[in-house]
């Protein structure tokens, strides 16, 4: 049981992070290629004037750090689940 919980905690945060990142990447690419604009990373909108780049970790620190901590907890659960003898 601990191994299954650990695997879920190990994999699901990574998939959530990748999903959120690629949703935003799709919006950025649509703004740049289709609307011929400049993406405002802080507001999450397409603008006519150039905007500074703001890294994803600066915009979503709780999501990134929380996801990494959940994955680390999942890794620990997996290790304990593999180490503990089944009854």
N, C-alpha and C positions, 0 to 999 in steps of 0.2 A: 504494500500500500504506500509506504514511504517513497519507494522508487518511482511509482506512478506520479505522485504529487511532485516529486523532484523533477521528473521529466517535463511535466506541464509548466512548472515554474522556470525551467531552463529554456524552453522553446517559445512559449507564448509571449513573453515580453519582447523578445527579438522580433517576432513576427509583427507585433503591434508597432514597434519602432519603425520597422521597414515599411509597413503599411502607411503610417502617418507621413513618413518622409516621401514616399512615392506619390501620395496624393498631392502634397505640396509641390513636388517636382513637376507633376502634370500641369498644375496651375501656372507655374513659372514658365514652362515651355510654351504653353498656349499664349501667355502674355508676350513672350519674346518673339515667337515665330508667327503666330496668327494675327495678333493685334498690333504687332510691331511697336511695343511699348517697353517700359522698364519696370521690373517688379520691385515693389516696396516690401521688403521682408518683414519689417516691423508691423505694418498695417495689414499686410496680406492682400494687397490690391495692386492693380496694374496702373501705372502712372505714365505721364507723357515725358517727364524729366528724369534724368538718371538718378538712381538711388544708391546709397552705400550698401555693400554686402554685409549682412549680419549672420554669423554662423548659427547653425541649428541648435547647438548646445547653449548658446546665449539666449535664444528665443524660447527654448523649452527645457530648462535645466532639470525641473522635477521629473519630467517624462524620461529623459535620458538617464539621469542618475537613479531614479526609482526602478527603471527597467534593468539597469545593470545590477542593482542590489537584489532584485527579485531573481535574476538569473544566477547570481552568486549563491543565494539561498537555495535555489533549485539544485545547483551543483553540490552543495553541502548535503542536501537531502538524498540525492542520488548516491553519494559516497557512503553515507550512513546506511542507506537501504541495501547497498551491495555488500557492506561489511557485516551487517547484523545477520546472524544465522536464522533461517526460516524455521518456524516451528511446525 
